[in-house]
Amino acid sequence: MLSHAVYFTLKDRSAEAITRLVASCREHLTGHPGCVSFAVGRLADYDRQVNDRAFDVALEIIFDSHESHDTYQTSERHQQFIAANAETWAGVRVFDVDLEVLERN
């Protein structure tokens, strides 16, 4: 499995702008083939020294394979998401991780 985690920093860091991006993630990025898990949310209110707070919205999609992730990257809905939102981003960080699942609940 592959974890695709994306951290967005917005130019407009208002609550309204954050809410719009979260809604757009739900609209365009859910339900793709091979998606095992989808989660999106805003920065939590923890101000601990170890917390990275340089983002506004986090997205994590777990795919069943690299192939599913690659298909998602070129899908029309993903491209629509980028076209609709890219100008609002001050920064985007992407972390793709091969997962070793040792235990399932």
C-alpha positions as CSV (number, residue, x, y, z in Angstrom):
1,M,0.0,0.0,0.0
2,L,1.0,3.6,-0.5
3,S,0.3,6.6,1.7
4,H,-0.1,9.8,-0.2
5,A,0.1,12.7,2.3
6,V,-0.2,16.3,1.1
7,Y,0.2,19.4,3.3
8,F,-1.2,22.7,1.8
9,T,-0.2,26.2,3.0
10,L,-2.7,28.7,1.7
11,K,-2.1,32.3,0.6
12,D,-5.3,33.3,2.4
13,R,-5.1,31.5,5.7
14,S,-8.6,32.4,6.8
15,A,-11.1,29.9,8.2
16,E,-13.3,30.4,5.1
17,A,-10.4,29.7,2.7
18,I,-9.5,26.5,4.6
19,T,-13.1,25.4,4.6
20,R,-13.3,25.8,0.8
21,L,-10.1,23.7,0.2
22,V,-11.3,20.9,2.5
23,A,-14.6,20.9,0.6
24,S,-12.8,20.8,-2.7
25,C,-10.7,17.9,-1.5
26,R,-13.9,16.0,-0.6
27,E,-15.5,16.9,-3.9
28,H,-12.6,15.9,-6.2
29,L,-10.4,13.5,-4.4
30,T,-12.7,10.9,-2.8
31,G,-13.8,7.6,-4.3
32,H,-10.9,7.0,-6.7
33,P,-10.2,3.4,-7.7
34,G,-7.8,1.6,-5.3
35,C,-8.4,4.1,-2.5
36,V,-8.4,2.3,0.8
37,S,-8.7,5.3,3.1
38,F,-9.3,9.0,2.6
39,A,-8.9,11.7,5.2
40,V,-8.7,15.5,5.0
41,G,-8.6,18.1,7.8
42,R,-7.3,21.4,9.1
43,L,-4.3,22.0,11.3
44,A,-5.0,20.9,14.9
45,D,-4.8,23.4,17.7
46,Y,-1.7,21.9,19.3
47,D,1.2,24.2,19.9
48,R,3.9,21.8,20.9
49,Q,7.5,22.2,20.1
50,V,7.7,19.1,18.0
51,N,4.6,19.9,15.8
52,D,5.1,21.3,12.3
53,R,2.6,24.1,12.0
54,A,3.6,25.3,8.6
55,F,0.4,24.2,6.8
56,D,-3.3,24.8,6.8
57,V,-4.9,21.7,5.3
58,A,-3.7,18.1,5.4
59,L,-4.8,15.3,3.0
60,E,-4.0,11.6,3.3
61,I,-5.1,9.0,0.8
62,I,-4.0,5.4,1.2
63,F,-3.9,3.5,-2.1
64,D,-3.8,-0.3,-2.5
65,S,-0.9,0.0,-4.9
66,H,1.5,2.3,-6.7
67,E,-0.6,1.7,-9.9
68,S,-3.7,3.0,-8.2
69,H,-1.9,6.1,-7.1
70,D,-0.4,6.7,-10.5
71,T,-3.9,6.4,-12.1
72,Y,-5.2,8.9,-9.5
73,Q,-2.5,11.4,-10.4
74,T,-3.6,11.6,-14.0
75,S,-7.3,11.3,-13.4
76,E,-9.6,14.0,-14.6
77,R,-11.0,14.8,-11.1
78,H,-7.5,15.2,-9.7
79,Q,-6.6,17.5,-12.5
80,Q,-9.8,19.5,-11.9
81,F,-8.8,19.8,-8.3
82,I,-5.4,21.2,-9.2
83,A,-6.9,23.6,-11.7
84,A,-9.5,24.9,-9.3
85,N,-7.1,25.4,-6.3
86,A,-3.5,25.8,-7.3
87,E,-3.6,29.6,-7.4
88,T,-4.7,29.6,-3.7
89,W,-1.6,27.7,-2.5
90,A,1.4,29.4,-1.1
91,G,3.1,25.9,-0.7
92,V,2.4,22.2,-1.1
93,R,4.5,19.4,0.4
94,V,3.9,15.8,-0.7
95,F,5.0,12.7,1.2
96,D,4.5,9.3,-0.5
97,V,5.3,6.4,1.7
98,D,5.3,2.6,1.1
99,L,3.4,1.2,4.0
100,E,4.2,-2.0,5.8
101,V,1.0,-3.0,7.5
102,L,1.8,-5.1,10.5
103,E,-1.6,-5.1,12.2
104,R,-5.2,-4.3,11.2
105,N,-7.9,-3.5,13.7
